């Protein structure tokens, strides 16, 4: 079944200056591709128990493929209100290195950890306005470490640098970039489509993600092609 954006051009024209885009209909919240991995035990576990140390271990496990790592987070779902799951995962990463969270740098993260942190943070807050750790009365922003101050795209950029040939990392990053384009307003909605489909063009064969999962994302994202003119679309 083809899924298209709920907000039509006519409706958007009436509300775009009055209210933010509805998060329930967006690249991050309308692409439940974990359904393509329902036979994987780790996905079933995450759906039953949520985020715990076993899930953290799976997210950091280098023997788990990046598509399954991403599917675990996709299964955990997005937060309506900003949450602290990415910060909890960073605390796990720090404990596993016998470090404080503030001491963890982007360079120290593996590609797996950078992917998981970035995607988890994006699902924590689909407005993409959050960083990993929140400054408060007892902790100013100046006392936060490099990763604690990072946003979702910065983390996913780091993951791509660490493993530039991996399709799953690039695909998840494109979803987050698409989300940012959606949030930027209707004038940027062509980029929602272009961000995702440019990755498909860059990885025509070497795609380490189940075709069914890719199709679930594409069925939604393709609806934004209508916002592109013929000159901006690669046919």
Secondary structure as the mmCIF struct_conf table of DSSP 4:
data_model
#
loop_
_struct_conf.conf_type_id
_struct_conf.id
_struct_conf.beg_label_comp_id
_struct_conf.beg_label_asym_id
_struct_conf.beg_label_seq_id
_struct_conf.end_label_comp_id
_struct_conf.end_label_asym_id
_struct_conf.end_label_seq_id
BEND BEND1 UNK A 6 UNK A 7
HELX_RH_AL_P HELX_RH_AL_P1 UNK A 9 UNK A 15
TURN_TY1_P TURN_TY1_P1 UNK A 16 UNK A 18
BEND BEND2 UNK A 19 UNK A 19
HELX_LH_PP_P HELX_LH_PP_P1 UNK A 20 UNK A 22
TURN_TY1_P TURN_TY1_P2 UNK A 23 UNK A 24
BEND BEND3 UNK A 25 UNK A 26
TURN_TY1_P TURN_TY1_P3 UNK A 27 UNK A 29
BEND BEND4 UNK A 30 UNK A 30
HELX_RH_3T_P HELX_RH_3T_P1 UNK A 33 UNK A 37
TURN_TY1_P TURN_TY1_P4 UNK A 38 UNK A 39
BEND BEND5 UNK A 40 UNK A 40
HELX_RH_AL_P HELX_RH_AL_P2 UNK A 41 UNK A 49
BEND BEND6 UNK A 51 UNK A 52
HELX_RH_AL_P HELX_RH_AL_P3 UNK A 53 UNK A 60
TURN_TY1_P TURN_TY1_P5 UNK A 62 UNK A 63
BEND BEND7 UNK A 64 UNK A 64
HELX_RH_AL_P HELX_RH_AL_P4 UNK A 66 UNK A 76
BEND BEND8 UNK A 80 UNK A 81
HELX_RH_AL_P HELX_RH_AL_P5 UNK A 85 UNK A 96
TURN_TY1_P TURN_TY1_P6 UNK A 97 UNK A 98
HELX_RH_3T_P HELX_RH_3T_P2 UNK A 101 UNK A 103
TURN_TY1_P TURN_TY1_P7 UNK A 106 UNK A 108
BEND BEND9 UNK A 109 UNK A 109
HELX_RH_AL_P HELX_RH_AL_P6 UNK A 111 UNK A 124
TURN_TY1_P TURN_TY1_P8 UNK A 126 UNK A 127
BEND BEND10 UNK A 132 UNK A 133
STRN STRN1 UNK A 136 UNK A 136
TURN_TY1_P TURN_TY1_P9 UNK A 137 UNK A 138
STRN STRN2 UNK A 139 UNK A 139
HELX_RH_3T_P HELX_RH_3T_P3 UNK A 141 UNK A 143
BEND BEND11 UNK A 144 UNK A 144
TURN_TY1_P TURN_TY1_P10 UNK A 146 UNK A 149
HELX_RH_AL_P HELX_RH_AL_P7 UNK A 152 UNK A 162
TURN_TY1_P TURN_TY1_P11 UNK A 163 UNK A 165
HELX_RH_AL_P HELX_RH_AL_P8 UNK A 167 UNK A 183
TURN_TY1_P TURN_TY1_P12 UNK A 184 UNK A 184
HELX_RH_3T_P HELX_RH_3T_P4 UNK A 186 UNK A 188
HELX_RH_AL_P HELX_RH_AL_P9 UNK A 189 UNK A 202
TURN_TY1_P TURN_TY1_P13 UNK A 203 UNK A 203
BEND BEND12 UNK A 204 UNK A 205
BEND BEND13 UNK A 209 UNK A 209
HELX_RH_AL_P HELX_RH_AL_P10 UNK A 211 UNK A 221
HELX_RH_3T_P HELX_RH_3T_P5 UNK A 222 UNK A 227
BEND BEND14 UNK A 228 UNK A 228
HELX_RH_3T_P HELX_RH_3T_P6 UNK A 230 UNK A 232
BEND BEND15 UNK A 233 UNK A 233
#
